[in-house]
Amino acid sequence: MPSITIDRHDLALLDAVQRDGLATNAALGEAVHLSASQISRRLTRLTEAGIIAGHAALLDPAAVGLGVTAFAHVTLERHGRSQSDAFETAIAELPEVLDCHAVSGDADYLLRIVAPDLPAFSELMMKRVLRLPGIAQVKTNIALQTVKQSHVLPLDHLTRPAR
């Protein structure tokens, strides 16, 4: 990934585009105090540098019938490259698993999973997740309420001088 310098206009643009990915270049330009053509050039540069990784519509899970969100802590039987690779390849094939993080602590992986309801979640866990290669233990937590969920990354640290 190329290294680029990010100025205050880039930071404002990144913040604005995270909050409204459908904003026109003219609207972004008004927010950032640049012309639409400058916005277009900056967006291209930030995308080519890999800072903007893509564009997506954020769907409301409940509105599309996914009323259950769960977090699963997965521990593998053995800790080796082949064991991890097999698990990661298999988990990538499950569309209900939205996020999979290798983590430190009591578990090896943390998964964020969605399902239409508890019976569907139970079936997913019993018939698909628990049968993945190399799993020793899975502990799950069902989200009762989402207090905060954001896709907007904080950027303030980029304005502070390096330590």
Sequence and secondary structure as in RCSB ss.txt:
>XXXX:A:sequence
MPSITIDRHDLALLDAVQRDGLATNAALGEAVHLSASQISRRLTRLTEAGIIAGHAALLDPAAVGLGVTAFAHVT
LERHGRSQSDAFETAIAELPEVLDCHAVSGDADYLLRIVAPDLPAFSELMMKRVLRLPGIAQVKTNIALQTVKQS
HVLPLDHLTRPAR
>XXXX:A:secstr
       HHHHHHHHHHHH TT  HHHHHHHHTS HHHHHHHHHHHHHTTSS        TGGGT  EEEEEEEE
ESS SHHHHHHHHHHHHT TTEEEEEE SSS SEEEEEEESSHHHHHHHIIIIITTSTTEEEEEEEE S  S   
     GGGGS   
